[in-house]
Amino acid sequence: MNYCQLKPENHLEYSQLLEEFLLGCKNSQKIGMEYERIPIDKSTGETISYYGDYGMCELLREIAKEDNWDYILDNTEIIGLKKLHDTITLEPGCQFELSLEPQKSVFEIKKKIENIDKAIAPIMEEFGICLLNKGVSPKTTYRNIKLIPKQRYAVMANYLWGILSDVMMRETAGIQVGIDFSSEYDAMKKFRLANLMMPFVTAMYANSKIRGGVDTGYKSFRALAWLNTDNERCGFATDFNKDMEFKDYVDTLLDTPMIFISREQRTVCINGRLTFKQYMEKGYEGFEPTIEDWKLHSNLYFPEVRLRNFIEIRNHDCVGGGLEYSIPSLYKGIMYDSDAINEVEGILDKFSYNDINELRYAVARYATSAKIGKYKVSEVCKELAEISYISLVNQQQDEESFLEPLIELLKSNKVPADIN
């Protein structure tokens, strides 16, 4: 890219784009977790609507009243709740998401989730709602799931062009993990490794086999949906180049088509007419780029692993029964131990970009029963879990116990979809 082409009178400079990632460098080793679940009617098994007397909007009102949460609004519509640094938000199809303040310990994450669940349990019971730990709605399909009244979701639903984008938006639920980095070098090393690991970890937690009441033939239909959402903004944001820098990620985002910008609570649709690079060069219908536009554009980019002021690792089906806590534990054991990082790199560096990219398609169907070249995915997954387990033992915080359910599953060559 020729950065001299950027208009000098623009309010936004290339250095500001980089700065957003440089500001993420910090001397901490916390773990963040976003936990989506599917709200279903206990009596029918159908996904709960946003609307109606016992819908998700009224549920949020009741939680706010009984447990002292503040509203998150889109114009006048309630789309979530906040309390200090924690939020409860609704995804496009009413998926119930807890976004927790990053913690030093997975035990602290578990305690916070359990406390929130305990506080809202009587309200959920009153409404007849159960939060389901599945990667896809097992009964209700997107044609019978209305979008919540959040402006951006209607624009996204209209724009995303993949054949399963509606499934992704309205039916699926996942768990995402946030990892800290201390420097640009540390960030890109972890970012690269998380991308290499992603198909294997997707396989470990495959938990979306049943959709519309039938066996889809895929262990993770959720993973399949993401493969068919929008190839311009999904997939891998890297070619696994060991020399990759923040600017490489920035350049990728600059070349990604824009969906919309926001001005004074109004959504201005762009619908892919120009990339962010073109927007910086010439603006759009009188609008000039701002740093808030860049942040929004970055958040409308959905790769397997996303770079923010932390590393967001995204492609895990929702699981439960205690297995949910093994996901942040797995990454904590590897990403915060240089020996573990190097060991995992040694295992995964033998695979090419094409190997890893093609594996995404295989694990959606076969999970850990897939193969990558002459190697069994199940054996690689066992190695990754064992490396993390040993690292957590050495960290002496007893968090290795969270990996035990995962390790037992892997020993039996099963994934959550096989037992739920």
Steps between C-alpha positions, in 0.01 A plus 500: 500500500624852420427687823594830334170473314305561821365853497689718750179685594335179619437479872641149515864405448651158442701533823173526694386166360818335623473676833178317582695174512816640657289625790414137574854419614484440875689314770216278612391144436126510539236287333179635353196293408184564301239233559201470268207270569174437318183590694232238447147448624512221759168357390544508121876509440453793260733800503356790700400813309605852594136603492198421718417492870745219565755595236862598544432874518273452799750256649771769485265751663436260786868415548584872507233564760576203725881487477591867455629506140491808276345494152699496179284670237492525123299818460215411739521120468652290780773283347700414812600576857816619670637493850845650553724320246267206429224493240205286402420555133276343240649375175292533179277197566462570875804294600577591862862615532698565816809714440714500810774730620833319442628314806833360614346163581251272327360432848401867514326471161314191619394671823371804314297294252355285778406809703323660204321176412392454862368855522292472184385138552165590669421743219587241236274253679216750510535558126533129424834555328805274495842611373624222275870411470498408132675642196179522296131514578391135490138566406425852374657610171571855388177536300313495832746718694446875467799731533508708815431871431864611483568715194832346406363146497244581232774659287734203554227248417432684175870521411665170596486293185590146607236230459503426875542856631144502636573177685815652649323816613177356638563139601856459629669547836869484587765572759777749435821550696713815540877484552734785598825589326800696629651625172448494126731199473312317776166587342588372156661182635184418697275613216677270254491207741130549580424486127697180459320346799152615401375206287627251758327680786183540293508121463544440874187699585274403208148510646245586233396181327120529532328785317133530415442181694718284272858377490679725251790265437733765642649489848518881493231652279595831659850473354345421162281810527805720556666342196201620297441849641726748315844399376612863477485543877507148643764227503865574569642853529854375447707273279691386812803710403740500796605857409145635520455837673207712612515687168427177312176456693418869449560466125269199486226702668562795269435276200177356647167635367305716743145424610392824667600795718306663782421869539291641784331164567425467128631214289647606165508195273805451275430135414843417361517790254849586619778372721622688806811598300276663236295665775816657643599624155172663398239473776143391431206726406649790695602293804867505601664205682540508876665270750154383606436392140821297515403334828158411358653365179743291706210354699314412180791283392446140618812286455572180691733705720451875527757756605372774729674650804513133593490180293145371455480127422156433361403169346378272780149357525323573825545212746392451861519262792828654614666449162451871424777587747747272328505737200663800675713255702635337184617835365630623832722194534649551155501874434648608835790254498786554253605134516145389423477748210821367351391141545165558330673689220727201449195275457302728269773656287517186287160589356467753217248781474303291250504201736359706786248683281364180347480339844231753596265327255587150617455568873158655445385158385725254680640695799792309654445206264635710212852468365758759397734337254616175656423620854188434706343818634410314820869433574599862443215613728620267776849647473371856526285419804789319670740790444249742649431266794869474592541876469204563732642254752824699494308826549376353832152653498313166477345602168609176335187348655293690242671304221420157644154468336652595164786253537256220589295575189810496282615170649170346394528662156177688554384862483202664673279436195549126554362497853237776508 
